[in-house]
């Protein structure tokens, strides 16, 4: 990262824009070679000069060195040689100067090899007789095998260039040159033709350079006037570079991560770790750029560029700080992929003042460095100390947040084991987040095979939830009527998070206290954490709680790719994000490049992710929503996590799943995720599936309508397969299963759920509720008025006599529901701002409903 990564980024930046202009891989490599070599020409000239000076000095000293070696031996020889070397200002380390060009080539070779060997655009791209730049060229066919011509051509040019450069070197030196060329031949012979083509171009450029230098005799050149030594301040240059290194590699990246540390964790890899470690990658890349390569370039070209860079570097550092601190426009939420949810675009009235201020800052810095060079160093030191202080403060925030809330995986997939008995009783409660109750008739109408898998269930379409959002609605699902928003607000002295956790513990505790084997997976918003925090059950050893979402990611090829792609983004693009943020506004988007930060493999032919999702079209989508796949994998894994036992034990299993919440378009009629989806033909041919018993479900007003329907369908298909598994293993008849949701979603698909006074879409309050009891055999639809707070009673009914809430001491009885049900309406998503002890969103209000949610007359505003 420290030495090679800055060079890779330079190569990729040049290649990105070359390919954008030419759309030709070969021409892009040619452009990259030319630009890089011209940029480095002063560096190589200086290196060549140092090498020639060193060889000339050795040649001059050789007669006396040989005489000393022949006349003296042992310690006396060593002492005489050391004295002679001191007299001629020669150090033993000076021998390294003979190989400066080689030392420079090694990191460039590694960077080019790493970049071009993994460049997606090379695969399938041709160049003249070369059919595929992503493979060895194989230009010389010999029967069933072929010989690669480019590496041989590259080696020949390399040797010729070396001999032209050697200028009367010894046989030993020429032999070394040939050996080095042959080493490159061996290393690159089986490499992609694109890489060898690039290195061949470099050798051609080197040959041309050596020919020109050899023809341009040194005596014919006029010595350039050297700048006075005092005009270059390497300390100012290094301080400026240090400011830029910390600013772009540590400060700005830590700012991004500290805003939401847990969100920046790569949950798609097998062993997620703290995002603080990504700061190491960005810091090393920045240090390599600003503390190694740029100072090295300046030092080797100090006779020509030293004075200029003394002024340029502090200007860049100061303007960079100003651009980030004072002109850092927000473009909405930035994802953990470092992609804004709004287009990065500056209006004229935004970028013009920014340019003016950059010019003003540049002018002020130039004057200060020119007039008060000695006093400007403390200014840079203050900048450096300040951004270091804030950076470490950000790091402390990240570490603290991860330690408190960022425990990602407390278990592996192998730890997720759910015992179910063939001889005892099993109770299963499945909370499908945001699954819409009104969809079921239409899903079963389209897929009678899935409907048959739900034999024995009673479906309750006339079901309402008590809130629009999970944190408001889910406590009643798991705890019952004591945990509706209205009842929770009456307990005004207790934190909401404690009451929420309590609701999640009610059913598992009751069943565990009765001696049942209890399993809990992914408790919804436990501890108000973004991840599934199962620690709320730690004090009860009879409750086996585990995380399910994310632990089965390995089952999906999509998620394996997603993990690798996110690692690339966070390790590479955090530093690039820092670079982008210090640029003047007008050029930021040129480097941002829609969130790829000029990364070729993310822009051309790379992994297709949820960055490209949401075309807004009714029937087409490009991309994969990883969060959906991660949740869906849990449903796919259900048959594998069940431990079938014939012991006469009773088991309780409760889990939540968000595959019906993190929705994306699926391929019809398989209802599976795909990179490219076009359901146009299928949807047009099967519009009749959305009319059941004369009631039409409106679909073509918003593409979200299809997304929710398709993901609810996929959930039913996966659950149906699990039910078949339970049947095949003798578990279905002795298992009570409750499928429930916390709330629905406002999609305006059902006229009977559109309330006129108050104006509201009750589809957002219509959760699924389906119950299969022990031994039930037919699918039944019941119009009984229900709420999702009936779930605990339905789970306990007839199993445990007179159940009592273990935390309040109140009996667990059903509400009679003859009166009004009080519902809290709020769009506030944030757990932090919705109130500490009560739900108190200032824009919220309360509604009531009774008897029938499909009757507009039954809905009213609640005034208390």
Secondary structure as GFF3:
##gff-version 3
##sequence-region A 1 864
A	DSSP	alpha_helix	4	22	.	.	.	ID=ss1
A	DSSP	alpha_helix	25	71	.	.	.	ID=ss2
A	DSSP	alpha_helix	74	87	.	.	.	ID=ss3
A	DSSP	three_ten_helix	92	99	.	.	.	ID=ss4
A	DSSP	alpha_helix	100	117	.	.	.	ID=ss5
A	DSSP	three_ten_helix	120	122	.	.	.	ID=ss6
A	DSSP	beta_strand	140	142	.	.	.	ID=ss7
A	DSSP	beta_strand	145	147	.	.	.	ID=ss8
A	DSSP	alpha_helix	149	166	.	.	.	ID=ss9
A	DSSP	alpha_helix	171	188	.	.	.	ID=ss10
A	DSSP	alpha_helix	193	215	.	.	.	ID=ss11
A	DSSP	three_ten_helix	218	220	.	.	.	ID=ss12
A	DSSP	three_ten_helix	229	231	.	.	.	ID=ss13
A	DSSP	alpha_helix	234	246	.	.	.	ID=ss14
A	DSSP	pi_helix	247	251	.	.	.	ID=ss15
A	DSSP	alpha_helix	252	259	.	.	.	ID=ss16
A	DSSP	three_ten_helix	261	264	.	.	.	ID=ss17
A	DSSP	three_ten_helix	275	277	.	.	.	ID=ss18
A	DSSP	alpha_helix	278	287	.	.	.	ID=ss19
A	DSSP	pi_helix	288	293	.	.	.	ID=ss20
A	DSSP	alpha_helix	294	300	.	.	.	ID=ss21
A	DSSP	alpha_helix	302	326	.	.	.	ID=ss22
A	DSSP	alpha_helix	348	371	.	.	.	ID=ss23
A	DSSP	alpha_helix	373	405	.	.	.	ID=ss24
A	DSSP	three_ten_helix	413	415	.	.	.	ID=ss25
A	DSSP	beta_strand	418	421	.	.	.	ID=ss26
A	DSSP	beta_strand	426	432	.	.	.	ID=ss27
A	DSSP	three_ten_helix	437	439	.	.	.	ID=ss28
A	DSSP	alpha_helix	440	446	.	.	.	ID=ss29
A	DSSP	alpha_helix	448	453	.	.	.	ID=ss30
A	DSSP	beta_strand	457	460	.	.	.	ID=ss31
A	DSSP	beta_strand	463	464	.	.	.	ID=ss32
A	DSSP	alpha_helix	470	479	.	.	.	ID=ss33
A	DSSP	three_ten_helix	481	483	.	.	.	ID=ss34
A	DSSP	alpha_helix	485	490	.	.	.	ID=ss35
A	DSSP	alpha_helix	496	513	.	.	.	ID=ss36
A	DSSP	beta_strand	517	521	.	.	.	ID=ss37
A	DSSP	three_ten_helix	526	528	.	.	.	ID=ss38
A	DSSP	three_ten_helix	534	537	.	.	.	ID=ss39
A	DSSP	beta_strand	543	546	.	.	.	ID=ss40
A	DSSP	three_ten_helix	553	555	.	.	.	ID=ss41
A	DSSP	alpha_helix	557	582	.	.	.	ID=ss42
A	DSSP	alpha_helix	585	592	.	.	.	ID=ss43
A	DSSP	three_ten_helix	593	595	.	.	.	ID=ss44
A	DSSP	alpha_helix	600	603	.	.	.	ID=ss45
A	DSSP	three_ten_helix	610	612	.	.	.	ID=ss46
A	DSSP	beta_strand	620	622	.	.	.	ID=ss47
A	DSSP	alpha_helix	626	641	.	.	.	ID=ss48
A	DSSP	beta_strand	642	645	.	.	.	ID=ss49
A	DSSP	beta_strand	651	657	.	.	.	ID=ss50
A	DSSP	beta_strand	676	678	.	.	.	ID=ss51
A	DSSP	alpha_helix	680	685	.	.	.	ID=ss52
A	DSSP	three_ten_helix	687	690	.	.	.	ID=ss53
A	DSSP	beta_strand	691	692	.	.	.	ID=ss54
A	DSSP	beta_strand	695	696	.	.	.	ID=ss55
A	DSSP	alpha_helix	703	728	.	.	.	ID=ss56
A	DSSP	beta_strand	735	740	.	.	.	ID=ss57
A	DSSP	three_ten_helix	751	753	.	.	.	ID=ss58
A	DSSP	beta_strand	754	756	.	.	.	ID=ss59
A	DSSP	beta_strand	759	761	.	.	.	ID=ss60
A	DSSP	three_ten_helix	762	765	.	.	.	ID=ss61
A	DSSP	beta_strand	769	772	.	.	.	ID=ss62
A	DSSP	beta_strand	780	782	.	.	.	ID=ss63
A	DSSP	beta_strand	786	787	.	.	.	ID=ss64
A	DSSP	three_ten_helix	788	790	.	.	.	ID=ss65
A	DSSP	alpha_helix	791	796	.	.	.	ID=ss66
A	DSSP	beta_strand	821	825	.	.	.	ID=ss67
A	DSSP	beta_strand	845	849	.	.	.	ID=ss68
A	DSSP	three_ten_helix	856	858	.	.	.	ID=ss69
A	DSSP	beta_strand	859	861	.	.	.	ID=ss70
###
